């Protein structure tokens, strides 16, 4: 017996019915996906006056996070004033930034004791989640919105200090909206051993250099969000320059230009060595004023591909020695790493069956290390300006 409301149909009619039903379902799914993508594009900052009711709802939901600290007998800083700094909204998901200060108007000596915490807030369910790796952002400062992908909400670009009452680094980072999870999260960056100032949470754009602590004399960066030709999304670009001092008070510069772009959910890094592109990026980062010292540097002072290769091969090498005396102490069987440990990072290198590394010395001469493999150096040769070649190996 046929159940109620279920009638048999001819095979061809059933087939047409199934096709129509499938098309309807697919259209509905596409419409939902498009609507979700469109809504995730509708990012806006909330105003405590223009969006008073939503702001009040957020304030009430975060009453525990906004509760002032109570005095304690430990050395831990007491934050008696907590406030909502910013609320960014996509659909019904909010990114909430909570500020922490010792007082609404702190004493002068306590003005630096401030940090921010980031949360993801679902306004429909009331669920609050801490944004991982964004719980303690010292001196958080919003920079701008950046559209790293053609669809979806823009990333919130900001800077913060890595610590306080230390030698902090200023880090550029972003928080993005994950439409699949309907939550906000810190954007993950590709850590790069070659360009040490890029880590999982972002890129270092400034650093507090402690004089005498290491060989670094200064560190500075140009950086910004750019619309580059031939791309459909924005990029972060930087040109960073680190100055290090050698043992004989000479200064060596590491000048690297790089692009950061979104791929598979992560910010990937690409060093730039094309001089025309370096000049274009530098000009865009500097703008019309060009007051920064880095803006006055020629593009050919940035690192080329061989130098970047050496930086990648020996990222933690000491400052390069620029005198031949360092290379005269080797004898017997020793490795490339022994040379690098003692005399620093080479300037260039290469080779096929027999490899080589080159050091450019202060007197205009060049030291070339020939090696069979990284564990066995074959010879250490010095060539002067006239082209005369001598071996520096003590055993020869």
Long-range contacts (C-beta under 8 A, 24 or more apart in sequence): 36-91, 36-179, 37-151, 37-152, 37-179, 39-90, 39-91, 40-90, 40-91, 40-151, 40-152, 40-153, 40-177, 40-179, 41-151, 41-152, 41-153, 42-90, 42-91, 42-153, 43-88, 43-89, 43-90, 43-145, 43-153, 43-154, 43-177, 44-88, 44-89, 45-86, 45-87, 45-88, 45-89, 46-87, 46-88, 46-89, 46-94, 48-84, 54-87, 54-89, 54-123, 55-84, 55-87, 57-123, 58-84, 58-87, 58-94, 58-96, 58-121, 58-123, 59-84, 61-121, 61-126, 61-128, 62-96, 62-98, 62-119, 62-121, 62-128, 65-98, 65-117, 65-119, 65-128, 66-98, 77-102, 77-113, 78-102, 79-113, 85-116, 85-140, 86-142, 88-156, 89-123, 90-153, 90-177, 91-182, 92-122, 92-123, 92-124, 93-120, 93-121, 93-122, 93-123, 93-177, 93-182, 93-183, 93-184, 94-120, 94-121, 94-122, 94-123, 94-184, 95-119, 95-120, 95-121, 95-131, 95-156, 95-175, 95-177, 95-184, 96-120, 96-121, 97-140, 99-140, 112-139, 112-164, 112-165, 113-164, 114-138, 114-139, 115-139, 115-140, 115-164, 116-140, 116-160, 118-175, 118-184, 118-186, 119-184, 120-183, 120-184, 120-185, 122-182, 122-183, 129-183, 131-175, 131-184, 131-185, 131-186, 132-185, 132-186, 133-186, 133-200, 133-201, 134-175, 134-186, 138-162, 138-163, 138-164, 138-168, 139-164, 143-172, 144-225, 146-174, 146-225, 146-234, 146-236, 147-233, 147-234, 148-174, 148-176, 148-233, 148-234, 148-235, 148-261, 148-262, 148-267, 149-233, 149-262, 150-232, 150-233, 152-177, 152-179, 153-177, 153-179, 155-187, 157-225, 157-236, 159-205, 166-208, 167-207, 167-208, 167-209, 167-210, 167-213, 168-207, 168-208, 169-197, 169-204, 169-206, 169-207, 169-208, 170-204, 170-205, 170-206, 170-207, 171-199, 171-201, 171-202, 171-203, 171-204, 171-205, 172-202, 172-203, 172-204, 172-205, 172-223, 172-236, 173-201, 173-202, 174-202, 174-267, 187-266, 187-267, 188-265, 188-266, 188-267, 189-260, 189-266, 189-267, 189-269, 190-266, 190-267, 190-268, 190-269, 192-269, 193-312, 193-315, 194-271, 194-308, 194-311, 194-312, 194-315, 195-240, 195-256, 195-258, 195-269, 195-271, 195-311, 196-315, 197-221, 197-240, 198-258, 198-260, 198-269, 203-236, 203-238, 203-260, 205-238, 205-240, 215-244, 215-245, 215-246, 215-318, 215-319, 216-242, 216-243, 216-244, 217-243, 217-244, 217-245, 217-251, 218-242, 218-243, 219-243, 220-292, 220-293, 220-294, 221-294, 222-282, 222-285, 222-286, 222-292, 222-294, 222-295, 223-285, 224-284, 224-285, 226-281, 226-284, 226-285, 228-259, 231-261, 233-261, 233-262, 235-259, 235-260, 235-261, 236-260, 236-261, 236-267, 237-281, 237-284, 237-285, 238-285, 239-278, 239-281, 239-282, 239-285, 239-294, 239-302, 241-294, 241-297, 244-319, 245-319, 246-319, 246-320, 246-321, 246-322, 247-319, 247-321, 248-322, 248-323, 250-322, 250-362, 252-319, 252-320, 253-301, 254-303, 254-311, 255-297, 255-301, 255-302, 255-303, 256-302, 256-303, 256-308, 256-311, 257-281, 257-282, 257-302, 257-303, 271-303, 271-308, 272-302, 273-302, 273-303, 273-304, 273-305, 273-308, 275-299, 275-300, 275-302, 278-302, 306-347, 306-348, 306-349, 306-350, 307-347, 307-348, 309-348, 309-349, 310-345, 310-346, 310-347, 310-348, 310-349, 310-357, 311-345, 313-349, 314-340, 314-345, 314-346, 317-341, 317-344, 317-345, 318-344, 318-345, 319-344, 319-345, 320-344, 320-345, 320-346, 320-347, 320-359, 321-359, 322-359, 322-360, 322-361, 322-362, 323-361, 323-362, 323-363, 324-361, 324-363, 324-365, 324-367, 324-382, 324-392, 327-359, 327-367, 327-380, 327-382, 327-392, 328-392, 328-394, 329-394, 330-377, 330-380, 330-392, 330-393, 330-394, 331-393, 331-394, 331-395, 332-395, 333-376, 334-377, 335-374, 335-375, 335-376, 335-377, 336-369, 336-371, 336-374, 336-375, 336-377, 337-374, 338-377, 339-369, 339-377, 339-380, 354-378, 367-392
